[in-house]
């Protein structure tokens, strides 16, 4: 029997996908991965939200956990996540052989998200199966304990990478990303204890506290440079981000229903996040930094039109040369009919 979809969760997933595409356009188009900006703020919670939603929908109240159940679920997730990742990673290597990142190198592969998500499902299924005979509270404690261990391991790279074997394992297993598993578990626990979470959302004082902490983390968290603050900061920021944004989508869930245009659009994207994620790398614009520099030099672009009679293909121009790697030093711009200006 198919599981009934939750409309505001599909809309939330669509919102996350918009943020992913935006962030990748910024990073790959403008090459600003290390720049602290608005995109840096988004980066702190859009991945957290994606893993939270995955954990939220992973929780099934009536499922009977056993070795057979784990095998069945992992086979399903392998077909859903790993096989498309292998195919699209291979295709992208052909499409852009200059940025070759094999899928098994989880830390740098463009499709690391789906590989890590598969690992997170594996961690979750094994934990639920091992603890299936425990009480509900004990199961929750074990789930949090495993997530906490993985969270600490992800921040222990200084110790793990001291040996060549440790450095290889840390890189190829993508252990740095294991810190995100705790937010997957937050999704599981919120779904499991949804009635209590609803009471939190309906209590103005509690939600006001979450919002205040959220904005304090946005504006002041980066100003603290203490080494041990980083894991604490990520945990607090991720948790309050989840609570604030999830509460917003739940509180205004009617606005994100199929009866509203906004809801239909966001749900359409939310139901196709895997498809969009696999394909969007092929459509990302590159060298937007060059275009941005041109607009910086030309604050009134409606008066200037690029004048170019050459044919540029694959980043090589017969006039300007290999502009993709060596941007042209000047452009010939017609300011008006019969008048041209060369800009350096």
HELIX and SHEET records of a PDB file:
HELIX    1   1 UNK A    7  UNK A   30  1                                  24    
HELIX    2   2 UNK A   38  UNK A   58  1                                  21    
HELIX    3   3 UNK A   67  UNK A   77  1                                  11    
HELIX    4   4 UNK A   78  UNK A   82  3                                   5    
HELIX    5   5 UNK A   83  UNK A   95  1                                  13    
HELIX    6   6 UNK A   97  UNK A   99  5                                   3    
HELIX    7   7 UNK A  112  UNK A  130  1                                  19    
HELIX    8   8 UNK A  136  UNK A  154  1                                  19    
HELIX    9   9 UNK A  157  UNK A  160  1                                   4    
HELIX   10  10 UNK A  164  UNK A  172  1                                   9    
HELIX   11  11 UNK A  175  UNK A  180  5                                   6    
HELIX   12  12 UNK A  181  UNK A  192  1                                  12    
HELIX   13  13 UNK A  194  UNK A  201  1                                   8    
HELIX   14  14 UNK A  204  UNK A  220  1                                  17    
HELIX   15  15 UNK A  221  UNK A  223  5                                   3    
HELIX   16  16 UNK A  229  UNK A  251  1                                  23    
HELIX   17  17 UNK A  253  UNK A  256  5                                   4    
HELIX   18  18 UNK A  261  UNK A  270  1                                  10    
HELIX   19  19 UNK A  273  UNK A  283  1                                  11    
HELIX   20  20 UNK A  288  UNK A  297  1                                  10    
HELIX   21  21 UNK A  301  UNK A  303  5                                   3    
SHEET    1   A 3 UNK A 305  UNK A 306  0                                        
SHEET    2   A 3 UNK A 331  UNK A 336 -1                                        
SHEET    3   A 3 UNK A 339  UNK A 343 -1                                        
SHEET    1   B 2 UNK A 312  UNK A 313  0                                        
SHEET    2   B 2 UNK A 316  UNK A 317 -1                                        
END                                                                             
